[in-house]
Amino acid sequence: MSSVTRAADTLLDRTLLGYSSVGHFLRRRWWPEDPAPDALAGKVAVVTGAKAGLGKATAIGLAKLGATVRIAVRGDGDAARAGIERAAGAGRVVVDQCDVSLISSVRDYAKDLDGEVDILVHNAGVMPAKRTETAEGNEVMLATHVLGPHLLTSSLRPKLADGARVIWVSSGGMYGRPLRTDDLQYRRGDYKPTAGYARTKRMQVVLAELWADELDGSGRTVHSAHPGWADTPGVATSLPTFQKLTRPILRNPEQGADTFVWLAAAEEPARYNGMFWHDRVQRPTHYFGKTRETAAQRQELWQACGRLTGL
């Protein structure tokens, strides 16, 4: 990337225009090349929350590159499987039952999963309007975005193939929130869905870095990324006003999922570990000093996740 292109890319990022479909259109002119058409032939990918939106688009992208895609979902996933197979025209799609928000479900799923996993995409996401707890007593966003993925990564660790890649689907909203380890369950103060979502998305980025350290030297890599502003069913349900105001420049799910598919299949990401990405380029994890966490806070998050998941 030339200095001029890099400057343009940074300007798009800082002005947030890069999060839109406009940013996607412009960056396609200079971003790294696409993975080979058969880059994932013979590989097995697990994608959580793949019934719709970014998860489904990611599953389609991985299947197009030849992967066997296991969609870990709650309830009936047959319609999603059929839709993914129809859109991909390649690969193979398997429906697995797993409620990522429940510790017991994640344990059972990881225990029963046969064979090795080459790609693990933590995509499942929620943003309830009111503070809600799972049947196991954990706040739903914490359970879905943080605890479940942390436990799934740990439980599948023996089954991660050499060269496996773990990808955390975060959000650019995390930039506005620091790491909070003093109130993981969001019991203090007034509950705000967008704040809780951003807090857990910040936790995901930190956990991806910590897992990269944990797996360093094993041949397995861990990355996190954000999709920009994508028009998904989740956005329509949880952020209807935002969707209405920004609809003309929202990305479609395929555009939002592009970097996740690229991270799973391209050669370049394998040369790095623990990076945060958007539009196929490494991005800073902080833009404001007030959001920077301490080493102690990072360790507190790791220990808390272990304690809350029984690890």
JOFENQUI-V210254 format. One record per residue. N is the residue number from 1. RES is the residue in one letter. PSI is psi in whole degrees, -180 to 180 (* if undefined). OMEGA is omega in radians with two decimals (* if undefined). D_LAST is the distance of its C-alpha to the last C-alpha in Angstrom with 2 decimals. Layout:
[[N & RES & PSI & OMEGA & D_LAST] [N & RES & PSI & OMEGA & D_LAST]]
This chain:
[[1 & M & 124 & -3.13 & 42.81] [2 & S & 166 & -3.13 & 45.97] [3 & S & -37 & 3.13 & 46.11] [4 & V & -45 & 3.12 & 47.83] [5 & T & -42 & 3.13 & 45.27] [6 & R & -40 & 3.12 & 42.42] [7 & A & -42 & 3.12 & 44.20] [8 & A & -41 & 3.13 & 44.64] [9 & D & -43 & 3.13 & 40.99] [10 & T & -41 & 3.11 & 39.95] [11 & L & -43 & 3.09 & 42.51] [12 & L & -41 & -3.11 & 41.14] [13 & D & -45 & -3.06 & 37.63] [14 & R & -30 & -3.13 & 38.79] [15 & T & -4 & -3.11 & 41.08] [16 & L & -7 & 3.08 & 38.45] [17 & L & -28 & 3.12 & 41.09] [18 & G & -19 & 3.13 & 38.86] [19 & Y & -19 & -3.04 & 36.39] [20 & S & 178 & 3.07 & 39.18] [21 & S & -26 & 3.08 & 40.82] [22 & V & -44 & 3.10 & 43.42] [23 & G & -42 & 3.11 & 40.93] [24 & H & -44 & -3.13 & 39.78] [25 & F & -45 & -3.10 & 43.43] [26 & L & -43 & -3.06 & 44.38] [27 & R & -24 & 3.10 & 41.43] [28 & R & -23 & -3.10 & 41.95] [29 & R & -22 & -3.06 & 45.05] [30 & W & -1 & -3.07 & 43.26] [31 & W & 168 & -3.09 & 39.66] [32 & P & 154 & -3.08 & 38.46] [33 & E & 159 & 3.13 & 39.74] [34 & D & 154 & 3.03 & 38.10] [35 & P & 160 & 3.09 & 36.10] [36 & A & 148 & -3.09 & 38.24] [37 & P & -28 & -3.13 & 38.94] [38 & D & 28 & -3.02 & 37.16] [39 & A & -28 & -3.07 & 34.37] [40 & L & 17 & 3.11 & 31.64] [41 & A & 128 & -3.13 & 33.62] [42 & G & -3 & -3.13 & 31.51] [43 & K & 154 & 3.09 & 28.20] [44 & V & 127 & -3.13 & 25.53] [45 & A & 137 & 3.03 & 24.05] [46 & V & 125 & 3.13 & 21.50] [47 & V & 120 & 3.13 & 22.39] [48 & T & 150 & 3.10 & 20.77] [49 & G & 49 & -3.01 & 23.23] [50 & A & 25 & 3.12 & 26.24] [51 & K & -29 & -3.08 & 28.75] [52 & A & 179 & 3.01 & 30.69] [53 & G & -141 & -3.07 & 31.06] [54 & L & -37 & -3.14 & 29.23] [55 & G & -45 & 3.13 & 26.85] [56 & K & -43 & 3.13 & 29.87] [57 & A & -38 & 3.09 & 31.82] [58 & T & -44 & 3.13 & 29.11] [59 & A & -41 & 3.11 & 28.98] [60 & I & -46 & -3.14 & 32.79] [61 & G & -40 & 3.13 & 32.87] [62 & L & -40 & 3.13 & 30.53] [63 & A & -38 & 3.11 & 32.49] [64 & K & -29 & -3.13 & 35.74] [65 & L & 8 & 3.01 & 34.67] [66 & G & 0 & -3.09 & 34.20] [67 & A & 151 & 2.85 & 30.48] [68 & T & 119 & -3.04 & 29.21] [69 & V & 122 & 3.07 & 27.24] [70 & R & 113 & 3.13 & 24.66] [71 & I & 116 & -3.13 & 24.52] [72 & A & 107 & -3.01 & 21.43] [73 & V & 167 & 3.00 & 23.00] [74 & R & 140 & 3.06 & 23.44] [75 & G & -157 & -3.05 & 26.64] [76 & D & 121 & 3.13 & 29.59] [77 & G & 10 & -3.07 & 29.26] [78 & D & -40 & -3.14 & 32.52] [79 & A & -41 & 3.11 & 34.57] [80 & A & -43 & 3.12 & 32.17] [81 & R & -47 & -3.13 & 32.16] [82 & A & -41 & -3.14 & 35.95] [83 & G & -39 & 3.12 & 36.29] [84 & I & -46 & 3.14 & 34.12] [85 & E & -40 & -3.12 & 36.01] [86 & R & -43 & -3.10 & 39.30] [87 & A & -35 & -3.08 & 38.64] [88 & A & -41 & -3.11 & 37.21] [89 & G & 16 & -3.12 & 39.78] [90 & A & 175 & 3.13 & 37.61] [91 & G & -167 & -3.14 & 34.32] [92 & R & 141 & -3.09 & 32.68] [93 & V & 130 & 3.13 & 30.47] [94 & V & 135 & 3.11 & 28.12] [95 & V & 123 & 3.08 & 26.73] [96 & D & 141 & 3.10 & 23.18] [97 & Q & 119 & 3.09 & 21.96] [98 & C & 122 & 3.02 & 18.71] [99 & D & 102 & -3.04 & 18.22] [100 & V & -21 & -3.12 & 15.82] [101 & S & -11 & -3.10 & 15.80] [102 & L & 123 & -3.13 & 14.28] [103 & I & -44 & -3.09 & 10.67] [104 & S & -40 & -3.13 & 12.44] [105 & S & -42 & 3.13 & 14.81] [106 & V & -43 & 3.13 & 12.56] [107 & R & -47 & -3.13 & 10.83] [108 & D & -42 & -3.12 & 14.43] [109 & Y & -48 & -3.12 & 15.86] [110 & A & -38 & -3.13 & 13.83] [111 & K & -38 & -3.06 & 14.45] [112 & D & -11 & -3.10 & 18.10] [113 & L & 124 & -3.13 & 18.90] [114 & D & 146 & 3.05 & 21.49] [115 & G & -179 & -3.12 & 22.44] [116 & E & 159 & 3.10 & 21.43] [117 & V & 128 & 3.14 & 20.76] [118 & D & -29 & -3.09 & 22.88] [119 & I & 130 & 3.09 & 22.23] [120 & L & 115 & -3.11 & 19.39] [121 & V & 114 & 3.10 & 20.70] [122 & H & 93 & -3.05 & 18.65] [123 & N & -28 & -3.03 & 21.67] [124 & A & 133 & -3.11 & 21.09] [125 & G & 152 & 3.11 & 22.36] [126 & V & 159 & 3.02 & 23.85] [127 & M & 78 & -3.11 & 25.93] [128 & P & 146 & -3.11 & 26.94] [129 & A & -30 & 3.12 & 30.07] [130 & K & 151 & 3.12 & 28.75] [131 & R & 127 & -3.07 & 25.46] [132 & T & 146 & 3.09 & 23.61] [133 & E & 150 & 3.06 & 20.46] [134 & T & 173 & 3.10 & 18.72] [135 & A & -19 & 3.14 & 19.04] [136 & E & 2 & 3.03 & 15.55] [137 & G & 12 & 3.11 & 16.88] [138 & N & 144 & 3.07 & 15.60] [139 & E & 136 & -2.93 & 18.40] [140 & V & -43 & -3.12 & 19.21] [141 & M & -39 & 3.08 & 19.52] [142 & L & -44 & -3.11 & 16.28] [143 & A & -43 & -3.05 & 14.56] [144 & T & -42 & -3.04 & 16.72] [145 & H & -25 & -2.97 & 16.99] [146 & V & -62 & -3.02 & 13.74] [147 & L & -49 & 3.14 & 10.67] [148 & G & -51 & 3.11 & 11.77] [149 & P & -38 & 3.12 & 12.78] [150 & H & -46 & 3.13 & 9.76] [151 & L & -39 & -3.13 & 7.69] [152 & L & -41 & 3.09 & 10.98] [153 & T & -45 & -3.13 & 11.46] [154 & S & -44 & -3.08 & 8.41] [155 & S & -32 & 3.13 & 9.31] [156 & L & -2 & -3.10 & 12.92] [157 & R & -44 & 3.12 & 12.80] [158 & P & -18 & -3.08 & 14.60] [159 & K & 0 & 3.10 & 17.05] [160 & L & 122 & -3.09 & 17.95] [161 & A & 161 & 3.03 & 21.55] [162 & D & 128 & -3.09 & 23.24] [163 & G & 7 & -3.13 & 24.31] [164 & A & 153 & 3.13 & 21.82] [165 & R & 132 & 3.10 & 21.63] [166 & V & 127 & -3.04 & 18.97] [167 & I & 125 & 3.11 & 20.78] [168 & W & 122 & 3.12 & 19.76] [169 & V & 102 & -3.10 & 22.63] [170 & S & -154 & -3.11 & 23.14] [171 & S & 145 & 3.07 & 26.34] [172 & G & -17 & 3.10 & 29.13] [173 & G & -20 & -3.11 & 28.79] [174 & M & -19 & -3.12 & 25.95] [175 & Y & -29 & -3.08 & 28.72] [176 & G & 1 & -3.07 & 29.95] [177 & R & 139 & 3.05 & 26.79] [178 & P & 169 & 3.05 & 24.97] [179 & L & 125 & 3.11 & 21.25] [180 & R & 116 & 3.10 & 20.60] [181 & T & -4 & -3.11 & 17.76] [182 & D & -11 & -3.11 & 19.80] [183 & D & 60 & -3.07 & 19.83] [184 & L & -35 & -3.06 & 16.99] [185 & Q & 4 & 3.10 & 18.00] [186 & Y & 54 & 3.13 & 21.64] [187 & R & -15 & -3.08 & 23.12] [188 & R & 146 & 3.08 & 25.75] [189 & G & -178 & 3.13 & 29.05] [190 & D & 133 & 3.14 & 30.50] [191 & Y & 127 & 3.05 & 28.28] [192 & K & 118 & -3.06 & 29.45] [193 & P & -46 & -3.08 & 28.03] [194 & T & -35 & 3.12 & 28.86] [195 & A & -45 & 3.12 & 27.38] [196 & G & -39 & 3.12 & 24.05] [197 & Y & -49 & -3.13 & 24.07] [198 & A & -38 & 3.12 & 24.93] [199 & R & -45 & -3.11 & 22.30] [200 & T & -29 & 3.08 & 19.45] [201 & K & -33 & 3.00 & 21.29] [202 & R & -42 & 3.11 & 21.39] [203 & M & -39 & 3.14 & 17.62] [204 & Q & -43 & -3.12 & 17.52] [205 & V & -42 & 3.12 & 19.94] [206 & V & -42 & 3.13 & 18.10] [207 & L & -37 & 3.09 & 14.80] [208 & A & -41 & 3.12 & 17.06] [209 & E & -41 & -3.13 & 18.50] [210 & L & -38 & 3.09 & 15.31] [211 & W & -32 & 3.06 & 14.20] [212 & A & -41 & 3.08 & 17.80] [213 & D & -41 & -3.11 & 17.51] [214 & E & -38 & -3.08 & 14.39] [215 & L & 5 & -3.10 & 16.39] [216 & D & 133 & 3.13 & 19.71] [217 & G & -4 & -3.11 & 22.05] [218 & S & -7 & -3.07 & 20.43] [219 & G & -3 & 3.13 & 23.00] [220 & R & 143 & -3.11 & 20.61] [221 & T & 153 & 3.14 & 21.19] [222 & V & 131 & 3.10 & 19.56] [223 & H & 160 & 2.97 & 21.88] [224 & S & 161 & -3.10 & 22.28] [225 & A & 162 & 3.02 & 25.60] [226 & H & 151 & -2.99 & 27.55] [227 & P & -7 & -2.95 & 30.25] [228 & G & -160 & 3.14 & 32.90] [229 & W & 107 & -3.09 & 34.61] [230 & A & 142 & 3.14 & 34.41] [231 & D & 96 & -3.10 & 36.16] [232 & T & 164 & 3.08 & 33.58] [233 & P & -34 & 3.13 & 33.40] [234 & G & -42 & 3.11 & 30.54] [235 & V & -42 & -3.14 & 32.82] [236 & A & -38 & -3.11 & 35.71] [237 & T & -45 & -3.01 & 33.85] [238 & S & -29 & -3.09 & 32.02] [239 & L & 61 & -3.06 & 34.52] [240 & P & -37 & 3.14 & 37.90] [241 & T & -44 & 3.10 & 40.00] [242 & F & -44 & -3.13 & 38.38] [243 & Q & -41 & -3.12 & 38.90] [244 & K & -41 & -3.09 & 42.50] [245 & L & -31 & -3.02 & 43.37] [246 & T & 3 & -3.04 & 41.81] [247 & R & -41 & -3.11 & 42.31] [248 & P & -23 & -3.09 & 45.04] [249 & I & 10 & 3.10 & 42.78] [250 & L & 147 & 3.06 & 39.41] [251 & R & 152 & 2.98 & 38.01] [252 & N & 166 & -3.09 & 37.71] [253 & P & -38 & 3.14 & 34.30] [254 & E & -42 & 3.11 & 35.32] [255 & Q & -40 & 3.13 & 36.15] [256 & G & -34 & -3.07 & 32.91] [257 & A & -7 & -3.03 & 30.86] [258 & D & -48 & -3.07 & 32.95] [259 & T & -33 & 3.13 & 30.74] [260 & F & -42 & 3.11 & 27.62] [261 & V & -43 & 3.13 & 29.72] [262 & W & -42 & 3.12 & 31.22] [263 & L & -32 & -3.11 & 27.90] [264 & A & -25 & -2.94 & 26.92] [265 & A & -25 & -3.06 & 30.28] [266 & A & 160 & -3.12 & 32.31] [267 & E & -37 & -3.04 & 32.62] [268 & E & -47 & -3.09 & 32.52] [269 & P & -26 & -3.13 & 28.87] [270 & A & -16 & 3.14 & 27.76] [271 & R & -6 & -3.12 & 29.52] [272 & Y & 171 & 3.11 & 27.20] [273 & N & 137 & 3.06 & 23.52] [274 & G & 24 & -3.11 & 21.73] [275 & M & 160 & 3.07 & 24.89] [276 & F & 129 & -2.96 & 25.68] [277 & W & 155 & 2.94 & 28.48] [278 & H & 132 & -3.10 & 31.15] [279 & D & 48 & 3.01 & 34.13] [280 & R & 20 & 3.11 & 33.24] [281 & V & 141 & 3.07 & 33.43] [282 & Q & 135 & -3.13 & 30.91] [283 & R & 155 & 3.04 & 30.90] [284 & P & 154 & 3.06 & 30.13] [285 & T & -8 & 3.10 & 27.00] [286 & H & 139 & 2.98 & 29.10] [287 & Y & -12 & -3.11 & 32.72] [288 & F & 136 & -3.14 & 32.84] [289 & G & -31 & -3.08 & 32.18] [290 & K & -15 & -3.13 & 30.93] [291 & T & -5 & -3.06 & 27.84] [292 & R & 132 & -3.14 & 26.66] [293 & E & 164 & 3.10 & 23.45] [294 & T & 165 & 3.08 & 23.03] [295 & A & -36 & 3.14 & 20.77] [296 & A & -41 & 3.12 & 19.40] [297 & Q & -39 & 3.11 & 18.62] [298 & R & -43 & 3.12 & 16.83] [299 & Q & -36 & 3.10 & 14.58] [300 & E & -41 & 3.12 & 14.16] [301 & L & -46 & -3.14 & 13.10] [302 & W & -46 & -3.12 & 10.40] [303 & Q & -40 & 3.14 & 9.09] [304 & A & -41 & 3.11 & 9.73] [305 & C & -39 & 3.09 & 7.99] [306 & G & -41 & -3.12 & 4.60] [307 & R & -45 & -3.07 & 6.08] [308 & L & -20 & 3.11 & 7.74] [309 & T & 0 & 3.13 & 5.56] [310 & G & 17 & 3.13 & 3.78] [311 & L & * & * & 0.00]]
